[in-house]
């Protein structure tokens, strides 16, 4: 699935080695009922929060 994602999203091969990608896969591997992907609005809100915290 990771290779299909890599190709579909036009990511460089080294994206699979990125620490944050590895952390995401590790967290997802522990999920017993799948992983819930937040909606667009929730994602935008979270990105803004992260940005404000790093100012």
Contact map, one row per residue, 1 for C-alpha under 8 A:
1111100000000000000000000000000000000000000000000000000
1111110000000001000000000000000000000000000000000000000
1111111000000000000000000000000000000000000000000000000
1111111100000000000000000000000000000000000000000000000
1111111110000000000000000000000000000000000000000000000
0111111111111011000000000000000000000000000000000000000
0011111111100000000000000000000000000000000000000000000
0001111111100000000000000000000000000000000000000000000
0000111111100000000000000000000000000000000000000000000
0000011111110000000000000000000000000000000000000000000
0000011111111010000000000000000000000000000000000000000
0000010001111110000000000000000000000000000000000000000
0000010000111111100000000000000000000000000000000000000
0000000000011111110000000000000000000000000000000000000
0000010000111111110010000000000000000000000000000000000
0100010000001111110011000000000000000000000000000000000
0000000000001111111011000000000000000000000000000000000
0000000000000111111111000000000000000000000000000000000
0000000000000000111111100000000000000000000000000000000
0000000000000000011111110000000000000000000000000000000
0000000000000011111111111000000000000000000000000000000
0000000000000001111111111100000000000000000000000000000
0000000000000000001111111110000000000000000000000000000
0000000000000000000111111111000000000000000000000000000
0000000000000000000011111111100000000000000000000000000
0000000000000000000001111111110000000000000000000000000
0000000000000000000000111111111000000000000000000000000
0000000000000000000000011111111001100000000000000000000
0000000000000000000000001111111000000000000000000000000
0000000000000000000000000111111100000000000000000000000
0000000000000000000000000011111111100000000000000000000
0000000000000000000000000000011111000000000000000000000
0000000000000000000000000000001111100000000000000000000
0000000000000000000000000001001111110000000000000000000
0000000000000000000000000001001011111000000000000000000
0000000000000000000000000000000001111100000000000000000
0000000000000000000000000000000000111110000000000000000
0000000000000000000000000000000000011111011000000000000
0000000000000000000000000000000000001111111000000000000
0000000000000000000000000000000000000111111100000000000
0000000000000000000000000000000000000011111110000000000
0000000000000000000000000000000000000111111111000000000
0000000000000000000000000000000000000111111111100000000
0000000000000000000000000000000000000001111111110000000
0000000000000000000000000000000000000000111111111000000
0000000000000000000000000000000000000000011111111100000
0000000000000000000000000000000000000000001111111110000
0000000000000000000000000000000000000000000111111111000
0000000000000000000000000000000000000000000011111111100
0000000000000000000000000000000000000000000001111111110
0000000000000000000000000000000000000000000000111111111
0000000000000000000000000000000000000000000000011111111
0000000000000000000000000000000000000000000000001111111
0000000000000000000000000000000000000000000000000111111
0000000000000000000000000000000000000000000000000011111
